Amino acid sequence: LLWKLLERENLAYQKSVGYQVEFGVDSEDEKIESDKISELQKKIDEAEPLTVEEVEEKERLLSQGFSNWNRKEFNQFLRSVEKFGRDDIKTIAMEIETKSHDDVKLYSDVFWSRYKELTDYEKIEQQIQKGEAKQQRTKELKEMLKKKLGRYDDPWYQLRIHYGTNKGRGFTEDEDRFMICMLHQIGIEKEDVYERLRNSLRVTPTFRMDWFIKSRSIGDLQRRCNTLIAMIQRELEESSKVKKDTEKNKIKSQPQPDQIQDTTNLSTKTSVLIETI
């Protein structure tokens, strides 16, 4: 009952702020995802606030606490929220092996409605916000790589990186191209992405005689990829700025309605003058 009350309360809140459900970054089946989104959006749009009696019942149930959750499970919950975000209940539940999905869902709803009662809630809040900011940054980088590679029919061979004056030493363009493509393929959000990248570099036939790249450590590869990502980000930002400036100049160069009217009047006056002469 408590879970249902909290869910209804959350849906009503989302309705009050005009929340719109969006596609997830990793959505593979668009039709299934679209159906789920439509179903959830319908629940939000039709949600009604809890009645006075239901609010009282919710408070009564909340006061009973969670005696079946220990400190270890609480810490696992906090680490998982920081790592995956407060809304990814499915993944959080997988991290806490001793609790079911419904257990974690209920605990999460109660936690977010009462966490400020904890003595160190500010520290907890800061850690979670820091983790969520990192997730958002990773999401943006993932979209950026997708956009960059999407410009090519075959990025594994065609990808070009605008080095400028910071190409650096040691790494070749072929190595850089492979690392960026593989980084995107593995998933920049994966914890072991650079370990898997190193393994891929060591076994791919292209670099079987490339002792430099095969001897790079995980840290070396991560630093190089960070440098390449910064270059790509700068390139896309500059490209976006040029596009916006071009559009602005195009708009400015178009004659305004009053200018068109003035031109028309001038043409009419000229015609009349010619006829008079």
C-alpha positions in Angstrom: 0.0 0.0 0.0 2.8 2.4 0.9 4.5 1.8 -2.4 1.3 2.6 -4.3 0.7 5.8 -2.3 4.2 7.0 -2.9 4.0 6.2 -6.6 0.7 8.1 -7.0 2.2 11.0 -5.1 5.2 11.1 -7.4 3.0 10.9 -10.5 0.9 13.8 -9.3 4.0 15.8 -8.6 5.3 15.1 -12.1 2.0 16.2 -13.5 2.1 19.5 -11.5 5.5 20.5 -12.9 4.6 19.4 -16.5 7.1 16.6 -16.6 7.5 14.9 -20.1 9.0 11.4 -20.4 11.9 11.2 -22.8 13.7 8.3 -24.6 16.6 6.8 -22.8 20.1 7.1 -24.4 20.5 3.3 -24.7 17.1 2.6 -26.2 17.5 -0.2 -28.6 13.8 -1.0 -29.6 12.2 2.3 -30.3 8.7 0.8 -30.6 8.8 -0.9 -27.2 10.4 2.2 -25.7 7.7 4.4 -27.3 4.9 2.3 -25.9 6.4 2.4 -22.4 6.8 6.2 -22.6 3.2 6.6 -23.8 1.9 4.4 -21.0 3.9 6.3 -18.3 3.0 9.7 -19.8 -0.6 8.7 -19.6 -0.3 7.8 -15.9 1.3 11.2 -15.3 -1.3 13.1 -17.2 -4.2 11.3 -15.4 -2.6 11.4 -11.9 -4.6 13.0 -9.0 -3.1 14.2 -5.7 -3.6 12.1 -2.6 -6.6 12.7 -0.5 -6.2 14.0 3.1 -6.9 10.4 4.4 -4.3 8.9 2.0 -1.7 11.4 3.1 -2.3 10.5 6.8 -2.1 6.8 5.9 1.2 7.4 4.0 2.7 9.2 7.0 1.6 6.4 9.4 3.2 3.8 7.2 6.4 5.9 6.8 6.7 6.2 10.6 7.0 2.4 10.8 10.5 2.7 9.3 12.6 0.0 7.6 14.0 -2.3 10.4 14.8 -4.9 7.8 17.5 -2.7 6.1 20.9 -2.7 7.7 23.8 -0.2 7.4 25.6 -2.2 4.7 22.5 -2.2 2.5 22.0 1.5 3.2 25.5 2.2 2.1 25.1 0.0 -1.0 21.9 2.0 -1.9 23.8 5.4 -1.5 26.7 4.2 -3.6 24.4 2.9 -6.3 22.4 6.1 -6.4 25.6 8.1 -6.8 26.8 5.8 -9.5 23.6 5.2 -11.6 21.3 8.1 -10.6 18.3 8.2 -8.4 15.9 7.1 -11.1 17.6 3.9 -12.3 15.9 1.7 -9.7 16.4 -1.4 -11.8 20.2 -1.1 -11.8 20.3 0.0 -8.2 18.2 -3.1 -7.2 20.7 -5.3 -9.1 23.5 -3.9 -7.0 21.8 -4.8 -3.7 21.5 -8.5 -4.0 19.7 -8.9 -0.7 16.7 -6.8 -1.8 14.1 -7.2 -4.5 13.2 -4.5 -7.0 10.0 -3.7 -5.1 12.0 -3.4 -1.8 14.4 -0.9 -3.4 11.6 1.0 -5.1 9.8 1.5 -1.8 12.9 2.3 0.1 14.0 4.8 -2.6 10.6 6.6 -2.5 10.8 6.9 1.3 14.4 7.9 1.3 13.8 10.9 -1.1 10.9 12.1 0.9 12.7 12.0 4.2 16.5 12.1 3.6 16.8 15.6 5.0 16.0 14.1 8.4 19.5 12.5 8.4 22.2 14.3 10.3 24.6 14.2 7.4 22.1 14.7 4.7 24.0 17.6 3.1 27.1 15.5 2.6 25.0 12.7 1.1 23.2 15.2 -1.1 26.5 16.6 -2.4 27.9 13.2 -3.2 24.8 12.2 -5.1 24.7 15.4 -7.0 28.4 15.0 -7.9 27.7 11.5 -9.2 24.7 12.6 -11.2 26.7 15.5 -12.7 29.3 12.9 -13.8 26.6 10.8 -15.4 25.3 13.8 -17.3 28.8 14.6 -18.5 29.2 11.0 -19.7 25.9 11.1 -21.4 26.9 14.3 -23.3 30.3 12.8 -24.3 28.5 9.7 -25.6 26.2 11.8 -27.7 29.1 13.9 -28.9 31.0 10.8 -30.1 27.9 9.6 -31.8 27.5 12.9 -33.6 31.1 13.0 -34.7 31.2 9.4 -36.0 27.8 9.8 -37.6 29.4 12.2 -40.1 31.2 9.4 -41.8 30.0 6.3 -43.8 32.9 4.3 -42.4 34.5 6.1 -39.4 37.0 3.3 -38.8 38.7 4.4 -42.0 37.4 7.9 -42.7 37.4 9.6 -39.3 39.4 12.8 -39.2 40.4 14.5 -36.1 41.2 18.2 -36.1 44.5 18.2 -34.1 45.4 21.9 -34.6 48.8 22.4 -33.0 48.3 19.8 -30.3 48.7 16.4 -32.1 51.1 15.2 -29.5 53.9 12.7 -29.9 53.9 8.9 -30.2 50.3 8.2 -31.2 49.5 7.9 -34.9 46.3 9.0 -36.7 45.4 5.4 -37.3 45.7 4.6 -33.6 43.7 7.7 -32.6 41.0 6.8 -35.1 40.7 3.2 -33.8 40.6 4.3 -30.2 37.8 6.8 -30.7 35.7 4.3 -32.7 36.3 1.5 -30.2 35.6 3.9 -27.3 32.2 4.6 -28.9 31.6 0.9 -29.7 32.4 -0.3 -26.1 30.5 2.6 -24.5 32.3 5.4 -22.8 30.0 4.9 -19.8 31.3 1.4 -19.1 33.6 1.1 -16.0 36.1 -1.1 -17.7 36.1 0.8 -21.0 39.8 1.5 -21.1 40.8 -2.0 -20.0 38.7 -3.4 -22.9 40.2 -0.8 -25.2 43.7 -1.9 -24.3 42.8 -5.5 -24.9 41.3 -4.6 -28.3 44.4 -2.8 -29.4 46.6 -5.7 -28.4 44.7 -8.3 -30.5 43.6 -6.3 -33.6 45.6 -7.4 -36.7 46.1 -3.7 -37.7 48.5 -3.1 -34.8 50.1 -6.6 -34.5 53.6 -5.1 -35.1 52.9 -1.8 -33.3 54.9 -2.2 -30.1 54.3 1.4 -29.0 50.5 1.1 -28.9 50.6 -2.5 -27.5 52.8 -1.4 -24.6 50.6 1.5 -23.5 49.0 1.2 -20.0 45.4 1.8 -19.3 46.3 5.2 -17.9 48.1 6.1 -21.0 45.1 5.2 -23.2 42.7 7.1 -21.0 44.8 10.3 -21.0 45.1 10.1 -24.8 41.4 9.5 -25.3 40.6 12.5 -23.0 42.9 14.6 -25.2 41.1 13.4 -28.4 37.7 13.9 -26.9 38.6 17.5 -26.0 39.7 18.1 -29.6 36.5 16.7 -30.9 34.4 18.7 -28.5 36.3 21.9 -29.5 35.8 21.1 -33.2 32.0 20.5 -32.8 31.6 23.7 -30.7 33.4 25.7 -33.3 31.4 24.1 -36.1 28.2 24.9 -34.3 29.3 28.5 -33.7 30.1 29.0 -37.4 26.7 27.6 -38.4 24.9 29.9 -36.0 26.9 32.9 -37.2 26.1 32.0 -40.8 22.4 31.8 -40.1 22.4 35.1 -38.3 24.2 36.8 -41.2 21.8 35.2 -43.6 18.9 36.6 -41.7 20.5 40.1 -41.5 21.1 40.1 -45.2 17.5 39.4 -46.1 15.5 42.7 -46.8 13.0 43.7 -44.1 9.3 44.3 -44.9 9.8 48.1 -44.6 12.8 48.0 -46.9 10.8 46.1 -49.5 8.0 48.6 -49.2 10.4 51.5 -49.7 11.9 49.8 -52.8 8.4 49.3 -54.2 7.4 52.9 -53.6 10.7 54.1 -55.2 10.0 51.9 -58.3 6.5 53.3 -58.6 7.7 56.9 -58.3 10.3 56.2 -60.9 7.7 54.7 -63.3 5.4 57.8 -62.9 8.3 60.1 -63.5 9.3 58.3 -66.7 5.7 58.4 -68.0 5.5 62.1 -67.2 8.6 62.8 -69.1 
